C-alpha cells in the first residue's frame, strides 16, 4: 500500500472544500479557509495546510468554531476597521474587513483593522502578502492560546504569537517576513506529534519546565521563546496589539487551538496598512536599493525565497502528504 499520496493544488482545494462543507461550514467561509490552505501547501508550509484540516473539521463539528458565522464589520473612525468574527473562522472575517482596510489606508495614509472573537488564521504571511499586492506596506499581529511563559516563569501566558510584514515590490511578488515569537511555531510540534517524530532540542519544555524532544510532552508544556527574554517580550507586545486592541481574549484566557474542549478560543488579530506615498515618494525604489545592497553580500538571501521556490516546485510536482492523512480527510469529506 502506498505510504504517500500526491495531489495537485486543484485537488487540494477540492478536498479541503469538501471536508469543510461536510463539517458544517458555509460556502463562503469554506472558500476563505480553502484559499488559505491551498496557499500554505503551495508555499511548502504544510503545518498550516492539509495537516491542519482535521482540526478545523473537528472544531467545526463540535462547535469550537462556528462554520456558518457571519463576520460583522464596523468603521468606528476613518482610519479604524473593527471586525467581529462571531466565533467563526478568522479567514472570512479578515476577508470581510480587508476592502475597508485598504480603502481607509488610501484615504488616511495609514489604517488599522482589528479582528475579535476569532480563531486560528493560518499563515499570517498569506494575509499581509495580499495587502502588499495592493501596494500597501502591511503588518500583522496575531495572538493564540498560551504556549510561552513570561521570562523567568514556567506557566504559559502568551501564544507562540506571530508577527508578519509585507512590502510591495512592483513587478515582483511582495517581500514577506513571517515569524513566530517562539523558536518554532506550535503547529510544527503538532505535525511532529502526528508523525510520531521527535522534535529538535531547544524547541520546547515539558510541563515541569525541562527541555524535551518529545512532541507530546511539549504540547503539554511550553515553547521556547526566540532569543529568550526578547522572544517573551515580543509575545507580550503582540498580545497587546492583537488581543488588547481588539478586545479578544489574551493567550492565557483562550482555549487551545488543538483539542476540542474549552469552547471558542476568541483570540484576535491586528493589521496595520500604510500607503507609502502618503509619507515619502519613491518607497519602492528605495527599498529595492536596500534589497540589492543586502544581496551584494555573499551568502545572503531575502526572506521568502524558499516560499517562492516552493511555489514553482509545487505547481509542477504537486503536494505530497501521508496516505493516512489523505484517508482521514476523505473520511471527513464523506461524513
C-alpha angles and dihedrals in degrees: 000000000000113000094204139037125208119212134185116234088253089056090047088054094047093048093046092049092048093050093049095046091047088052094057101266118145121244097252094045091046090053092055094048092044092054090053094048092049091049091050092052092045090054094047093248094133095167089072096037129066091333088067095047098085089058091049089051094048093048093048090050097048095042098248085125123025105230091192098048118136112218116226118219122199134176106214093170134011091259098035130084120183123192127190107204089197091222090301131121115305093227099070090041091055091044090052094054100037098086091052091047092052091047092048092050091051091050100041102027090239131035140172134214125196127193120201136183086032141145139217107321097198119224107008092203089063091065099045091045089060090052092049089050085064088059096260130128102235136195130184135194120191129182128200142178117308114286106135124066120221111259108286093016134099104206119085114251106155132045123243079266114196127214123197138184130188127192123198118242113189111231092010139071112274119265107250129194113188120170141157124235087232127069088257134003114264089235089068089056089051090054090052089050091051090052095043091239128144118244122234120267114267097035101098153354129230125238090280093053095255121137111258141184093195108104093204091054089046092054088056092046134041137288123244111250118235109261094000111254092016092058092049090049091049090053090052091051091051091048088055092050101039102034104016096054097037098045091239124141118280117240095263090054098047126094119239123280086217112053129052096236130091103047126251112348093220094203125160149228134206126199128190122197127192126194094213095202089064090068109031133354120238099035093147094052093046095051091047087056088052093049091048091051090052092051092050088076114085115248097022129122136174121254113267099034091116090052092051091049089049091053092055092046095046092049090060103029103031129218121304119205135167113280089229091059091047091051091049092051091048088054091052090049091054097045 
